[in-house]
Amino acid sequence: MNGSFFLLPKSKRWLYTLVSASLAGGIVTALLGTQPQTTAQTPDLLIPSNLQIAIDPTHRIAQDPNLLQTIKASLEQVPNAFRNRRMWWEWGRLDGIPVALRVNSNSAKPGLKADIGGPRKSQDFLGQGALPLMAYAVVTSEGLGIFVQNTSTQPINLRLSTPLSAGIYRIERLSTIIPPQVALRTIAEQNPPGLELHWLQGVILKRAGIVEKRDRLASGELAIYRFTDERSALRQALSDAFEGLHQFAKQRPSAANRLRHILYEGSADYHRLLNASDSEECIQSLRAASLIVGQAQSLCRNYRIDNVIPAGLGETLEDALGRVADSISVIGTVLLGIAPDMTVLPPLDQNPMNQSQVYQVQLALSNGGLHTISLVKLGMLLDKMSANFQCNPADAAVFPNLAPGQAVVANFTLHALPMASTPPSDYPAEVIYTAGGGPIRVTLGLNTE
């Protein structure tokens, strides 16, 4: 049995996202519960620094080649098992447009020169070798990406703050620990640091507002935070799908109209999902929208196999429909308060020539919402996994239901086959569950394609 079931401890069940939105000339503030955020353990004797990073996505700045080079050098120090710098870079969308940020300290730390305990501005200690972290933020058409690295020998209590436009936001965190802290932690725990990919509690903004996320970074911890506007992603995917149907109609009007008619049946459900503000509104449309898009995907696939639609156009249309399905699943997951997580532990011996490499992958799903979900499956995507590794068990772990405040965990082992000479480039996984009578599927991994 590779799965386990437990209640979230009350002390860890809720962290908080602070959302402030302007309303009728005033400020409305709401606390939204967030899922537990697992970070590396740090000794209690180390007093953490308290730092805030305030990002301004509207203030675009010029690229700093030196900073970019330093970030790339940090990614090169990621443990061997996860050293695919380009994949980390693309996952964080760090090729985006740089935006302004400010680092503030609210604690008196000996490591912060010129900080005497009161709130200080970042320029008070910038350039003095005292700033205990490196930070970089970018915006893209998909959302916001933030790179943060704790370069000090002490933990940091971090608060991220950023204004966001109205939308439904998926918020993720990808992290690991890099040298010199790697060696110290390996000796202390007899286990090299792992890779952690967490979904933090998503945010629903009916209007523009300020969003805050709190986290704790261990010494040497490197984290990339990704804010994705899934409302915009769904709108774009639907637009691309209907544009593909328009092109298809020029060649085969009747076949295109049949497919278009199926998609149009879900118009009211797409609208409700795009404008939903809570799980009660979401649950009503999830099932219908998922089933309708699934039917459209099936018909489009048959058209391509039977050569009813030109190969290139068929692939383009299938891709757009796939993105529609993915966005519906993600929006439903955010609105329902469901949070999937993945942790990967590499072999103790990270020599890639070692023929007995074993990677431990732990998948978790926690329910921080108000609705019970059923038929929960946690598993690895074997068809997308490196051919040089074998997964045990191969089958997904299945749980009958997951009530509010509960979480489930499934463990998998990846064994390197004799021909494996490099670590896996990715650890693709999927989470499937049923909500409102319809299936929801969410994928996890570093590959952004």
N, C-alpha and C positions, 0 to 999 in steps of 0.2 A: 504494500500500500504506500504510494508516494505522496498522498495528500493528508493534510491535517486541518482541523477545524477548531477555532477558539473564539472567545469573546475578546474584543479590544479592551485592555485595561482602562478603567475610568480615568486614570491619571494621564493616559496617552491618547484617549479617544478623540480629543478635540484640541487642535491648535486653532489659531484664528487668522482669518483674512479680514482686514479692515477696508471697507468700501465707503467712500464719501462721495455723494453726488449732490449737485446743486439742484434745488427744487424750490420754485416760487420765491426766489430771492434768499432762501435759507440754505442750511446744510443738513442733509439727512445722512446719518451714519448707521451702518448695520454691521453686525459681527456675523460672519459666515463660518461655520465649523469647517475645519480642514482635517485631512487625514494625517496620521502620524508620519513624521519625516525622519527616516533612519539615517543617522550620520555616524561617522566613526566615533568610537568611545574615546574619551580623553580622561586622564587622571583628574580626580577631584581637586588635587592640590593646586592645579593651574587655574588661576582666576581669569575668566575670559574677558576680552575686550568687547565693548558694546559699540558697534558701528552701524551707521545708516548710509545706504547708497540711494540717493534720489536721482532718478533718471528723468530727463526731459526729452521725450521722443520727437517733439516739434523743433528742437534746436539742433539742427544738423551741423556737424563740424568736419574739418578736413581730416583725412587719414593721417595717422602718425606712424610712419614706416618703422621707427624704432620700437614702438609699443607692439605693433603687429609681429615684428621679428621676435620680440621677447615672448609673446603669447605662443607663437609657433615653437619656440625653443622649449617652453613649458610642456606643450603637448608631446614633444619628442621624448620627454622624461616619463610619460605615462608608462606604467608597468608593461613589460613585454607582451603580456597576454592581451592587452587592449591597445597596442600601439599602432593604430591606424589613424594617423593625424588627419588625413583628408576627411575621413568619415566623421570624426568629432567636429571638425571645422564646418562641414556641410550640415550636420545635425543641428548645430547651434546657429546656422545661417550667418556665420561671422564674416561672410563676403558682403553683407549688407552695408547700408549707409551709416557711418558712425554718428552717434548723437551724444549730447552733453550729459555728464553726470557729476554729482558732487558727493564726496565722502565726508561724513561728519562723525565725530567721536563724542560719546557721552559718558566716558569713564576715565578715571585717572589711572593710566598705565605707565610704568617706567619706560616701556618701549616707545611711547609716543612723546618724543621731544617737544617741548613747548606746550604740552597739554597739562593743565593744572587741575583738571577735574571738572571744569565747567564745559558746556557745549562749545566745541571748537570747530572751525571751518577747516576743510581739507588743506587749504593753502598754509595753515599754521605749521604743518609738519611735512608738507610735500617738499621734496628736494633735500631733505635732511637725513635720508636713509631710515626714516622712522615710520613711514606709512606701512601698516602690517598686512596690506593686501594689494593685489593688482586687479583692476576692474576695467571692463570695456563693454560698451553697449551699442547695438546696431538695430536699425529698423529695416524691414523688407515689406513686400506686399502682403506677406503672410502674418506678420506680427513683429514681435520684439525678441531679440536674443541678448543675453547678458552673460559675460564671462567673468568669473570671480575666482581668485586664488588666494588662499591664506598663506602668505610668505613668512609668517612669524612662527615662533616656537610655542605659541599659546593659542588656545581655542578662541574663536570669535563668535559672539552672538550678533547675527546679522539681521538687519531689517532692510528689505528692498521696498522702495516706494516709487510708483510711476503713475502718471495720468494715462488713462486709456479711453478710447472712444466707445460709444455704445456697441455692445456685442456680446457673444457667448465665448468665453475664453477657456481653452485648455491650457494648463500650466504644468510644465514638466521640469524635472531636475535630473541631470546626468552628472555623476561625480565619481572621483577616485582620489587616491592619495599618491603623491609623487615624492621622489627623494628630496632631501636626505632622510625625511621622516619614514620612508619606506623601510629602510634598514632597521631603524629603531623599533618600529611596530612589528616587523617580522620576528625580531628577536623576542619581543615581549609576548607575542601571541602565537608564535610558531606558525604563522600563516600570512602569506602576502596579502596586501590590500586588494579588495575586490572592486568591481564596477557596480554602481547602483543607478538604476533608472526608475524614478518615482513620478507618478502623477500626483501633483499637489491638488488640493481642492480647487475646482474651477470657479470662475466668477461669471455671473450674469449681470450685465449692466444695461439697464433700460435707457440710460443716458450717460454721457461722458462723466467720469469720476476718477478718484484717486484709489489705487489698489495697493495694499501693502502685504508683503509676505515675510514671515519671520523664519529664520533658519539658524543652524549652528554649524560652523565649519571647524573641523579639527585642524591641528597644525599640519601644514602641507597639503590640505585638501583643495582640490580643484573642482569647481562646479560650473556647469553651464545651465542657465535657466532659459526656458523657451515659453513665450506667451503667444498662442496661436488663436486668431479670431476665426472660430469655426463657423460663425454666421456668414462671414464674407466668403469662406472657403466653400460652403454649400451653395451660395448664390453663384459663385464663379463656376462651380462644377455643373450646376443646372444650365447655366448660360452656354457652356461648352457643349453639353449634351444636345440642347435644342439647335445649336448652330450646326452640329454634325448631322442632325436629322434634316435640317434645311438643305444641306449639301446632298444628302442621300435622296431626298425627294426629287431632286432634279433628274435623277437617273431611274429610280423605281418609286414613283409616287404612292402607289397602293401599299407597298411594303413599309415605306417610311411612315405613312399615315397610321398604319396599324400600331407601330411602335410608339408614335407620338401620342396616340389615343391612350395607350396604357400609362404613359408618364403623366398625361394631363389628369388622369383619375386621382392622382395624389396631390393635386395643386393645393387643396384646402389643408391637407396634412402638412405639406412643406411650409405653408404660411404659418400654421399654428406652431410648428417647431421653431421657425425663425423668430417668432415673436413671443415664445413662451418665456415666462419669468420664474417658473417653479416646476417641480416634478408633477404636480397635479395636471397642469396643462400639457406637459410633455407626454405623460403616460397614455393619453388618449390618442395620440397620433403616431407614436413610435411603431406600433405593430403594423398599421395600415401602410405607412410610408415605406417601411422595410420590405414588406411583402410585395408592394407595387414595384419598387425599384428592382427587387430580385427577379420578378417576372420579366421586366424589361431587359435585364441582363441576360436572362436565359434565352429570350427571343433573339436578341442581338447576336449572341454566340451561335445560335442555330443558323442565322442568316449568313454569318461569316463562314461557317463550316460548309454550308450548302452553296457558297459562292453567290448568294443573293446580293450581297453588298461587296464592293471592291475591298481587297485585303487591307490596304492602307487606311481607308476610311473606317472599315470595321474595327480595326485596332484602336483608332482614335476615339471612336464612339464608345467602345468597351471601356477604354481608360476613363473617359468622362463619367460613364455610369458607375464605374467602380469608385471614383472619387465621391460621387453623390452618396453611394451606399456607406462609404467610410465616414463621411461628414455627418450623416444621420446617426450612425452608431456613436460617434464621438459626442455629438450634441446631446444625445440621450444619456450617455454615461456621465457627462458633466452635470446635466440637470437633475439626474437621479442621485448624485453624490457618490458614485461608485469610483473607486481609485485602484487601478492595477499597478503593481510594482514588480521589478525584476532585479535580482542581485546575482552576480556571477563571481564565484571564487575560483581563481586560477590555481594551477598546480603549485605546490610548495617549491618544487624544482622547476624554474621557469626557463631552463635550457631547451630551446625548440628542437634540439636533436634527441632529446629524451623520448624514447619510444613508448613510454608508459604514462604520457600526460593524461590527466583527468581533470576536467572542469566541472564544478558544481554549480548548477543553476537553480535558483529558487524563485518561483512565481507566487505572487500573493494577490489577493483581491479583498478589499475591505469595503463595507457598506456603511457610509456615513450619512445616508439619506433617510427617507421616511417609508420606503416601500421595500418589501421582501422581493428578491429576485430568485429565479429558479433555474434548474438545469445548468449549473455553473460548470464550465470546463476550462481547465488550465493545461496548456500543452505547448510543445515545441513545434515549429513549422519545419517538418523534416524535409520537405521538398525545396526549401530555401536555405537549408543548412549546408555547410561545407561537406563535400562528399568524402573527405578524409576523416570524418568524425562520426561516431555511432552514438545514438542517444538511448539511454536506458532509464526508465521504461520508454518505449516508443509511443505508447498510448497516452492520451490525455487523462489527467485526474478529473473525476466527475463528482460533483456534490449536488444533492437534491435541491437545496435552497440556501439562501443567505439572507438572514433577517437584519434589520437595522442594528448597527453596533457590533456586528459580527465580522469575522475575517476568516479566510481559508488560505492555506499554503500548500504548494505542491513542489516536490524536489525532483530534479532530474540530473543525471550524470552524463557528461559527454566524454567518451573515450577516444583517444587518438588512435587511428589505424596505423599500421606499419609504415605506410607511405607518407604520413603527415609530417611535414618539415616546418610548418609555420602554425601559429595559433589560429583559431577561427577568426575570420574577418568580421563576423557578426554572430549574434545569438538570437535569431528570430523566434519569436514566440507569439501566441495568440490567447486571448481570453474570449470566451463565448458564454453568453447567458441569455435568459429569456425574461423580458419585462413587458407587461401589458399583453402577453400572449404572442409576442413577436421576438425573433432571434436578434441579438445584438452581438457584433463581432468587432473586437479591437485588437490591433497588432502592436507588438512591442519590438524594439530593436534599434540599431544605429543606422541601418540602411534607409536613406530617405527616398530612394527610387520606388 
